Amino acid sequence: AQDFPSAGILRLARNYRSTGTIAAAASGFIGAPCEVVRPMGKPIVAHAAASEASEADFIVAAIEDLLGGHDMLAAGRNAGDANAGRPLGFADCAVLYRTDAQAAVLRTAFDRAGIPFMKSSPASIIDHPGVNAILDALNATQAEPGAALVARIADAAEAARRTDKADAAMLGEAKGWLSALAASDPVAGDPARLAEAVALSTEADFRDGRADRVSLTTMHAAKGLEFPVVFVTGMEAGLVPFSWGASTFEDEATLAEERRLFYVAMTRARDRLFLTRAAERFWRGAVRALPASPFLGEIPQDLMTSEVTTRRKARPARQLDLF
């Protein structure tokens, strides 16, 4: 505008992705004009759980309800209310969080429920507990002549299961990453090259948009993506918006960036949006009670509901065979 003061300005105010409810809530939150194109659809669901574990269980139950259940390959047989025109699958759902530390309890809940998921973040896999456990087991065994590296990784994963270095979900995830790297052209089955590839790889490198799995990802990593169903977790002051101190901001620019990030998270959703929080969560070394995010109060109440019907029945925990 400064270089070409006579040029006209065209504002792209139409939102073709999200329902009218989600588009109106998101645009109103940042004070931007928005021309609603799609029907209003379902209201945004706000859910307050007692703990971060209960928050994760609610998300599991909501996904099962939307998909009509997933036992015995039943996932996707019911289109639910979202994504009309074709059945919902696991890949149609995403769980977004502000910090990567929030993913651990979600992974545990999804693994316990038997829901397939993939975690995508810019974090290096070299610090992943499952990767370290398998590599330790791999280095501790003598390779038999002619043994393929992929097969050795599978054996190392089995050995790592007998240790307490990582849980089954992490080991299964790490085994998949390491096997893919071992079979890649740059590594070509060479253990030395595998170590180099691990040092250079991130979790996001293994994201497969075709896989029918729920996506677990940070808000930052979700930019540019979209899903029929989105859960934004950790809607508490100190997390959303993120703050190192009290839930107040002296830096207006930082707060503005946090607002834009939450807007991005909301607008990843096409059909259904869930905003969840926990009354207490393990945060910075201790269990803390955090107040609700002030951002929740800026969403018009007529666009939200605190009720959601989930038909999930209690069932004993079960462990998947990841190997």
Secondary structure, DSSP 8 states (H G I E B T S, - for coil): --S-TTS------EE-SS-HHHHHHHHHHHT---EE-S---S-EEEEEEEEHHHHHHHHHHHHHHHHT--GGGTTTS--TTSSTTS---GGGEEEEESSGGGHHHHHHHHHHHT--EEEE-S-BGGG-HHHHHHHHHHHHS---TT--HHHHHHHHHHHHHTSSSS-HHHHHHHHHHHHHHHHSTTTTT-HHHHHHHHHH-BGGGG--TTS-SEEEEETTTTTT--EEEEEE---BTBBTTB-SSSS--S-HHHHHHHHHHHHHHHTTEEEEEEEEEEEEEEETTEEEE--B-GGGGGS-GGGEES-----------------
